[in-house]
């Protein structure tokens, strides 16, 4: 063992082949465990020179009844909905929340964690920034035994609970819908390829194509950087194609809405010339003309569930072992894909 | 003086007829003040048994470089824009921010203040909840000498700096525009009458009418509680009027968008049958059909200005004396009021 290294419950758990929550319960002398199990664990903890993390302990004992929340951006309707769900559920359980925004920057995400931890929040709910490609700050939180859960933008290797959407399923639903209303050439307009949701939604798109016996056509996948300029460039490129798609699924609603605005200005009829669908169910989707077919992502529910699970862990109602909660999405068909034959 | 009462700088300032910032500078022995002025102030402070607030002092000395922000609701695009401006400017000046949401409840607003103050934020930016009708919690902050500014939803009697919009001016602009495009019967659809913006925007509406020699007609002012149900009820009522308005100005964009959706479903042509305008410039306003005439309220700029001024006060660059910063709004004419004659 390297010098100065502080042994964690995780390491004891690994050594004994039991769960972290079992270790935790043994060290708390929980009556739920068999005395022999407890004895073994306590001995191993002594042998490995385990010292309970004092900061984590003091946090657990003198609770501030405050949760920290970190989201990539608050101006996004989706994350704002998550926050509403988090707040409503936290309030119900007697907690207040403090929210920080990473603005999609890794550096700010790290600073946010420091700020919230030094404010002595009892636990954290984190959705990762677009830039986050290394995870030392999260492993450090984990090693300091500060409880947290990841939601929506998660990283699979971090051993904490995660709440996500079935992105594959949602993209499958909307692509299948476009094929069912009669589209023969369905395009996927993706965000940056390394984004988690870009990949997952592509997976769902390809799954639906394959189920309908449609071969993947690389010319029918376009990438936007999700800026207005990027979206407009894609909208124009599509109109210039020799063999245009007759149905387009955009990865998120804001892209679909900007594409729609451009096409309308060019006299393209939606859905007669090209059917169009998005994903998220932003407020704009329902009020554009024609109203946009989309996939409902219940952000409010996600926020509520994430808080419930985190507080259940904090209160010892749920096990400390990480779980994965996956929320289903719902297709909302609207006029932008209502093709009459 | 009542027992246990802690004398504030404000009281010394009142007694001597000078500003709070003069007192503050004198007690910090600032070289900017005349020695005689300083002597008088220091003597009065001693006589009144002034004891500098230790908490406030320690906050000022050991800064956390964190600002607390309280907004009524994060899901509002407008407040989300304010937060973006606050964050960008705070980051530029080396501060992080923690955000709390009151959900329009006074009780939660008070809890938010407690949470942020015990997290030792250096200062606060607060926009009041719809419910806030007494202000002890804000006067307490002031008396504890914890710096804060109010923005958008402000209360005039609290002696701190305020950043607001020229609501009267914006409502005047949009009403004048409706009259100029030829509307004869212009209606104002207001939110709850006790809301600050309801009053201010009515003032601007009436100012434009009076300037155009149009008499105020009580049947041309309708009230909605700003819920979807309330907005729909108003949309229906207007269509049932014997003498319908030919131009309608809704206090905020979401009301105008919901009214538009209902009218379109009833075959009403906008602007030919009734011209329609909103206020705020929400993203939906630009993408509905016809695009909605509105008034741009630069929330991002408001946030930046509020932080700049607060940090200038904190750093002693700006005087501690409260000022009022008023931002102008800009009319954005779109097709929903484009009447061709």
Interface residues (C-beta under 8 A of the other chain):
Chain A: X64 X66 X73 X74 X75 X77 X80 X81 X83 X84 X87 X88 X91 X96 X97 X98 X99 X100 X101 X103 X108 X111 X112 X115 X116 X118 X119 X120 X257 X260 X261 X283 X284 X287 X288 X289
Chain B: X64 X66 X73 X74 X75 X77 X80 X81 X83 X84 X87 X88 X91 X96 X97 X98 X99 X100 X101 X103 X108 X111 X112 X115 X116 X118 X119 X120 X257 X260 X261 X283 X284 X287 X288 X289
